[in-house]
Amino acid sequence: MADAKKSYEWSFDLNEYTMTKDVKEDYTAQVNTLKSMGMNEIAQEISAERTEYHIETIVNIGTLIDEKVRQLVAAGHLVSTGSAQYAPSIPGIFIGDKGVVDPKIHKCMVNITPSQAMRTEVAKVTPKFSGIVRNMGGARISLVRDVATGKTDSTITPGGMLDVTGTKIRCISADGKGLGAVKLLKLSDQSVAATFTQLGINDPSRLMFTLPANLADGEYQLVVETWFSTTSTLLKEMRTLIYPLTLVVGGSGDDDDRPVIE
């Protein structure tokens, strides 16, 4: 049972808001998330609180429930769990009243809406400013494409190439002559999983490099450290760019099939 008295706290940094060109002092919050939690980690948390349940039992039951939810939603059911409601959806406009499906426009998707219980739990969270302001000067990593598969859904292929696009992402050192740092961090503990010392492309709007062939299954964070500002100007302090989506090895998916969250 949920503890009605329990409270939470989310630490956040401030990122400059680049959509309003005429306002220079507006920012958005970037929550500093903790480690990624999968079914095994969730089961361990439950088992630690409810010792009468074995971790393997919890994982098996949770996996069965997840699988059945997916199957029921795919069959067309509206499914509600304690945390969310899953609703089948076919977005896109139909021309005429014949219901002619255009595969390029009409794709089966899922709308995921937080349940009342989830909203109640999140209402117990208090935001806390970390004190860190990330002034990026418009710099950002916009998209990561796995060249081997052509996908942009954050799944990546060991031994394949990543095509990274963005703004002011050229990776250079403090003296402007060498390379800054491009690396993958393990999401679980923020340890360095790979550092890239050679880039096939190192432009202000594009980076390209090859992933290690032995990169283990898991979740990763792409980080670029650079002193680049413009072609003729270097920053006085290093800028750290972080791709906002988690990169996954061993996962599957397609950017066109990602669920819509309302």
Beta strands, then each sheet from edge to edge (+ up, - down):
strand 1: 8-16
strand 2: 27-31
strand 3: 79-80
strand 4: 84-89
strand 5: 109-114
strand 6: 125-134
strand 7: 140-146
strand 8: 161-167
strand 9: 181-186
strand 10: 192-196
strand 11: 201-203
strand 12: 206-210
strand 13: 218-230
strand 14: 233-242
strand 15: 247-249
strand 16: 260-261
sheet 1: 2+ 1- 6-
sheet 2: 3+ 4- 5+ 16+
sheet 3: 7+ 8- 12+ 11-
sheet 4: 10+ 9- 13+ 14-
sheet 5: 10+ 9- 13+ 15-
end
